[in-house]
Amino acid sequence: MLAALMQLDPGLVDACGSQPGVICETVYDLTGNSAAAQIAQWGTKPFKVLVILLAAWAINRLLRRAIGKFIGRLIADREAKAEERREGEVDDGRFTRSWRRAVEKAQILSEQAERGKQRAQALGTVLESVTALVLYALAIMMALAEFGVSLGPLIAGAGIVGIAIGFGAQTLVRDFLSGIFMLIEDQYGVGDIVDVGDATGVVEEIRLRTTRLRDVNGTVWFIPNGEIRRIGNKSQQWARAVLDVEVAYDTDIPFAASVIKEVADGVWHDQIESATVLEEPEIWGVESFGESSIAIRLVLKVEPGEQWATAREVRKRLKAAFDEHGIQIPFPQRTVWMHSAVEPGAAPPAPHPEADDFEAKGAPEDEA
């Protein structure tokens, strides 16, 4: 290194430094003037800074366009799925439910699709902002390096600050990243009934950091997106009402199954607005043997979110049908023996004339 410096012209070293640039060296060789070489050396720095900023601007434009195309495809896919579901709702409405009900369902799906589009656009804006911030920060650091500013302490200080912020805000960053992936994958939307583990309810709002749910009791839950490990969406396309109908052991199982099927078919044909059955109900057979009953499983495919109302309607009709056909719905029973206390040394009480006719009394378990 020392030998290389000794071979350089001292005037060139004074004008352009130990590592002269091409322009500075060329000007010095042509003019032999150190001042002109220094002016040329400093004149190239703004030009380099301008090139760096233009390159950052061009790259940012390319990335914005790529993000725009990605968000556009995402919105197009969601709109296609929403349109398919809306057409299915209207077509099914001609045969399985009232036209008004089908139109209402289609309007709800349209609103959900519009909210999904807005969330996707918001996600695109966030990605574009983050990309621009990172690019221009790098460009500014490269520009400062051209003017001889030492970036070592700056980078070290930024690293220390970044580590401190990372440890302190790692939960926030995790929630933010989880929210981005949830929006990209469209795992659930506003109005869906979801089970996130800690809470189950209707989604009222989705943000990049939190999701807001309202459960059946009216309680509002704010759940950080980073803490959601699994999601059960009960509002996608269709749902299923599963009922295990219990009958006594002495019941004729095929007859009881036929009565259950008849009741379920009645709910299917009635097409109640809050209990819309999409397909013919199915009897899956004997599900289990209990202590005092046999469970027969009934399955109904229904509109998403209507499985609970459908199950309640079927249970109400089953009670009336079982009473009409004499099918017993079992319940736990307990035998209770009643007797009188005898004081010490006293003669036992005389037997009652009707003692031989005494029978054990049965009572429901709750009244024992």
Sequence and secondary structure as in RCSB ss.txt:
>XXXX:A:sequence
MLAALMQLDPGLVDACGSQPGVICETVYDLTGNSAAAQIAQWGTKPFKVLVILLAAWAINRLLRRAIGKFIGRLI
ADREAKAEERREGEVDDGRFTRSWRRAVEKAQILSEQAERGKQRAQALGTVLESVTALVLYALAIMMALAEFGVS
LGPLIAGAGIVGIAIGFGAQTLVRDFLSGIFMLIEDQYGVGDIVDVGDATGVVEEIRLRTTRLRDVNGTVWFIPN
GEIRRIGNKSQQWARAVLDVEVAYDTDIPFAASVIKEVADGVWHDQIESATVLEEPEIWGVESFGESSIAIRLVL
KVEPGEQWATAREVRKRLKAAFDEHGIQIPFPQRTVWMHSAVEPGAAPPAPHPEADDFEAKGAPEDEA
>XXXX:A:secstr
 HHHHHHS HHHHHHH SS  HHHHHHHHHH  HHHHHHHHHHHHHHHHHHHHHHHHHHHHHHHHHHHHHHHHHH
HHHHHHHHHHHHHHHHHHTTTS HHHHHHHHHHHHHHHHHHHHHHHHHHHHHHHHHHHHHHHHHHHHHHHHTT  
HHHHHHHHHHHHHHHHHHSHHHHHHHHHHHHHHHHT   TT EEE SS EEEEEEE SSEEEEE TTS EEEEEG
GG    EES SS EEEEEEEEE TTS HHHHHHHHHHHHHHHHHHTBTTB B S  EEEEEEEE SS EEEEEEE
EE TT HHHHHHHHHHHHHHHHHHHT      EEEE       TTS      TTGGG   EEEEGGG 
